[in-house]
Amino acid sequence: MDSRKKPIRILVSKLGLDGHDRGALVICRGLRDAGMEVIYSGLFCTPEKVAKIAIDEDVDVVAMSLLNGAHLTLFPKVKSLLDKEGARDILVLGGGIIPKKDKEILERQGVYGNFGPVTP
């Protein structure tokens, strides 16, 4: 019997009209180096595409990055689509330029973390 644990599978995604992916790529490398299986969605994803990739790839976590201010619209939409498809067990994380007041709103909607610039 193999006693090794399955690595965490994480989808890192850039949503909407945000072409700034340097931070997301750094996150991908750090997570990979920490032993996780990382799938990168590429740029300009719709919430529907992110939810589909997450379900198709059987990920444990969806980590979304957004720098254009649409986080209150796009992040909850991904969470809603995952829930609708019965994927409530997928942890949904956000990151980008997210004001403190918006973090609480997102957490009430099931989007956690909401990490900002220079988060250690």
Residue pairs with C-beta under 8 A, 6 or more apart in sequence:
7 35
7 36
7 37
8 35
8 36
8 37
8 60
8 61
9 36
9 37
9 39
9 57
9 58
9 59
9 60
9 61
10 31
10 36
10 37
10 38
10 39
10 59
10 60
10 61
10 62
10 63
11 39
11 40
11 41
11 50
11 53
11 54
11 57
11 59
11 61
11 62
11 63
12 24
12 27
12 28
12 31
12 38
12 39
12 40
12 41
12 63
12 65
13 24
13 40
13 41
13 45
13 50
13 53
13 62
13 63
13 64
13 65
13 78
14 20
14 21
14 24
14 41
14 42
14 43
14 44
14 45
14 64
14 65
14 66
15 45
15 46
15 47
15 50
15 64
15 65
15 66
15 70
15 74
15 75
15 78
16 44
16 45
16 46
16 66
16 68
16 70
16 74
17 44
17 68
17 70
18 43
18 44
18 65
18 66
18 67
18 68
18 96
19 43
19 44
20 67
21 43
21 65
23 65
23 95
23 117
24 40
24 65
25 40
27 63
27 65
27 95
28 38
28 40
31 38
31 63
32 38
39 53
39 57
39 59
41 49
41 50
41 53
45 53
47 74
47 77
47 78
47 81
48 81
50 62
50 64
50 78
50 81
51 78
51 81
51 82
51 85
51 87
53 59
54 62
54 78
54 82
54 87
54 90
55 82
55 85
55 87
59 90
60 90
60 91
61 90
61 91
61 92
61 93
62 78
62 82
62 90
62 91
62 92
62 93
63 93
63 94
63 95
63 113
64 74
64 75
64 78
64 92
64 93
64 94
64 95
64 96
64 111
65 94
65 95
65 96
66 74
66 75
66 94
66 95
66 96
66 97
67 96
67 97
68 97
69 97
71 94
71 96
71 98
71 102
71 106
71 114
72 102
72 105
72 106
75 92
75 94
75 106
75 109
75 111
76 106
76 109
76 110
76 111
78 92
78 111
79 92
79 109
79 110
79 111
82 88
82 90
82 92
83 110
91 112
92 110
92 111
92 112
93 111
93 112
93 113
93 114
93 115
94 106
94 111
94 112
94 113
94 114
94 115
95 113
95 114
95 115
95 116
95 119
96 115
96 116
97 116
97 117
98 106
98 114
98 115
98 116
102 114
103 114
106 112
106 114
107 114
